[in-house]
Amino acid sequence: MNTALLLAAAATAINFMECPKCDKRFRIAEDGQSATVNLCRLNGEGRDVLAARAEKYLKMGHKRASGDPRCPLMGWSSWNTFALNISEEIILGVAQAMATNGLKEAGYLYVNIDDGFFYGHDENGRLRWHPQRFPNGMKGTVDGIHALGLKAGTYSDAGANTCGSGNGKGDPGGVGAGLYGHDAADCRLHFNEMGFDFIKVDYCGGRYQHLDERVRYTEIANAIKATGRSDVRFNICRWAFPGTWAADIAESWRTTYDIRASWKAVHTIIGENLYLSAYAKPGHFNDMDMLEVDRIAGTFTPTFGHGTFGGDTGLTRDEETTHFGLWCILSSPLLIGCDPRSMSAESLKLVTNPYLLAMNQNDLGLQAYIAHRDGTAYMFVKDADLLFGKSRYVALYNSGDTECEFKVCAKDLDLGGRIDVFDLVERADPGPFQDVVSVKVAPHASKFYRFDAEKRLEREIYEAETAFLTDYQELKPAKDAGTAYYEEVKGTSGGVAVRQLGNRETNDMIFRNVNVLKAGTRTLEFRCRTGEDRTFLVQVDGEKPQRLAVANTQGKYVDVKLAVAFKAGVHEVRVFNPFAYTPDFDFMRLVP
């Protein structure tokens, strides 16, 4: 907004100007100290009304993440840039940069030292520090991090050897440096003596030793508890969704293999997390791995040239925004992987954007779910301030290679009436809409918004892929483990169905947070498909289940209905069969 008329209201930091060429109603300044209202875009509202809305968002931008344990962890990790080439100088230099360049102020509090700072255990079972990388030990490094008002993170493996050791063929310092056989002593050393505040536990050694993941990680969690520290945050790094048990013992768990600085890696990891929204809750989150921000194609020297996702080819600015924004709305921990000492202004601005961070640092503990999908175009949504409130965060993600025009229907977002819109990346108000609005999104790009609506509507469609599957896991092939799974299926409303449900008590599907606005009898419609006669049980709020039968549907999806008397409020609907497999499910509809 750079036109003729400019009127300043210094007391409220709200400015007014006329800018016929600008399509935004107001914009927040990049420094967050003022907002400018465009008098040419009042749309029939008084300027004071729009100024009040601008002031509301100006104040929102002053909120900062505080390290609340109900929110995803924020910080930095050494691996993506330095791998094993770390030292006391590097770690403390990064911590100093974070404390002074705006990262700490934005909420990035954890300085996590990954693989490579140790050198096996001595003959008495005490962990040794690497003599060249950390000749003075670790206590001074940890104390130096704490002195800057930051928190310190450490690393180990569930097995005997760490990933960097290559199981004896790589870094010798990682041989015998894992937790295996040293749980109690190492946890006392890390958390009582050294004062670390976080630990990432890898599984290279554990996999090599064929250890049981649930047993092993539970043992480690118990050893952490035995130190008496209740504030240590524990990350399970098993490179796939380990199972719903992870949330009982850890604050976060990796869901994919290691990220790389490439669109292939970012796109694949997003795809792996599309249908995990049911497994996040306050203080417990799906970890999409570290952030590859500030690795723009042509502006950096690739760190790695191999791995599951190939080399570090770099990201475009659109891809970087998609990467960071989706990590935010999907409530992943935010651990920067570049070198903060030389971070570009553009990337620093992105990762400290308070409006994007607000999607992540949200004590509701919600991971966004897919409200609508059209091919490679995905619309995510989650509540902003209150469960079932009138304000929701929305992301439009174009995973395809060509421009996409999104048709955003308010009903798909459970919103009604006039909807005010705030663009979280541009920090601007593009204007309100009602019912439907079209938005063009470039390939590999995303748009991120906060929608403030007049009304919150009752959700009608509960896609099966947003349901909680109690036995869901990705460590073993689902067909071998006999566990339910999500699968892309043509003809389904969201493109995905839940399959292989039932055949034991816990292999169930639970729709949580089914919000009924007005008491009365409703119809639950289950869209399902089966190649043989099957049955399933429906249990509402733990009451006596009711059995529904489905004859062979000949490959088609059909609706099976059940009338239920609901009270106004939040309910839970469970679908299961302890003795046989159920049909495949597309969605559940709550019919008024």
FENNOR-V666677 format. One record per backbone hydrogen bond with DSSP energy under -0.5 kcal/mol. CO is the residue of the C=O (numbers start at 1). NH is the residue of the N-H. If there is no record, write none. Layout:
CO/NH  CO/NH
This chain:
5/18  7/16  8/10  9/12  9/13  9/14  13/15  13/35  14/9  15/37  16/7  17/19  17/39  19/22  25/38  26/429  27/36  29/32  34/29  35/15  36/27  37/17  37/39  38/41  39/42  42/45  46/49  46/50  47/51  48/52  49/53  50/54  51/55  52/56  53/57  54/58  55/59  56/60  57/61  59/62  60/63  68/71  70/283  73/334  74/109  74/110  75/336  76/112  78/81  78/82  78/83  79/83  82/85  84/86  87/91  88/92  89/93  90/94  91/95  92/96  93/97  94/98  95/99  96/100  97/100  97/101  98/104  102/106  103/107  103/108  104/107  106/65  107/109  109/151  110/76  110/112  111/113  111/153  112/78  112/114  117/130  120/119  120/128  122/125  126/122  128/119  130/134  132/135  133/88  134/137  138/142  139/143  140/144  141/145  142/146  143/147  144/148  145/148  145/150  146/149  151/111  152/197  152/198  153/113  154/200  156/202  157/179  159/180  160/178  161/205  162/165  162/167  163/166  164/171  165/168  165/169  165/170  166/169  171/174  172/175  173/120  174/162  174/177  179/182  182/186  183/187  184/188  185/189  186/190  187/191  187/192  188/192  188/193  189/194  190/195  190/196  197/233  198/154  199/201  199/235  200/156  200/202  201/237  202/158  203/207  204/208  205/209  206/211  207/210  211/213  212/216  213/217  214/218  215/219  216/220  217/221  218/222  219/223  220/224  221/225  222/226  223/227  224/227  224/229  225/228  228/230  233/199  234/251  234/252  235/201  235/237  236/238  236/254  241/474  243/246  244/247  245/248  245/249  246/249  246/250  251/285  252/236  253/287  254/240  255/241  260/262  261/314  262/266  263/267  264/268  265/269  266/270  267/271  268/272  269/273  270/273  271/274  273/276  276/279  277/280  277/367  281/284  284/281  285/253  286/288  287/255  291/337  292/295  295/315  296/299  300/302  304/312  307/310  311/313  314/263  315/297  316/320  317/321  318/322  319/323  320/324  321/325  322/326  323/327  324/328  325/329  326/330  327/332  328/331  329/368  333/335  334/75  334/336  335/291  336/77  338/340  339/342  340/343  344/348  345/349  346/350  347/351  348/352  350/353  352/354  353/357  354/358  355/359  356/359  356/360  357/360  357/361  360/72  360/362  362/365  369/371  369/381  372/379  374/376  374/377  376/378  376/399  377/374  378/380  378/397  379/371  379/372  380/395  381/369  382/393  386/389  390/453  391/384  392/451  393/382  394/449  395/380  395/397  396/398  396/447  397/378  397/399  398/444  400/444  404/406  404/441  406/408  406/439  407/409  408/410  408/437  409/412  409/413  410/413  410/415  411/414  414/457  416/454  416/455  417/435  418/420  418/454  419/433  420/452  421/431  422/424  422/450  423/427  423/428  427/28  428/423  428/430  429/25  429/26  433/419  434/436  435/410  437/408  439/406  441/404  442/445  445/398  447/396  448/424  448/425  449/394  450/422  450/452  451/392  451/453  452/420  455/416  455/457  460/462  460/590  461/463  462/588  463/466  464/467  467/469  468/470  468/510  469/472  472/244  477/480  477/481  478/482  478/483  485/499  487/497  489/492  495/489  497/487  497/499  498/585  499/485  501/582  504/507  506/508  507/502  508/470  509/575  510/468  510/512  511/573  513/515  514/516  514/571  515/517  516/569  520/566  522/524  522/564  523/525  523/591  524/526  524/562  525/527  525/589  526/528  526/560  527/586  527/587  528/558  529/584  530/553  530/555  534/550  536/548  537/576  538/546  539/541  539/574  540/543  546/538  548/536  550/534  553/556  558/528  558/560  560/526  562/524  564/522  564/566  566/520  569/516  571/514  572/541  572/574  573/511  574/539  575/509  576/537  577/503  577/504  580/503  584/529  585/498  586/464  587/527  588/462  589/525  589/591  591/523
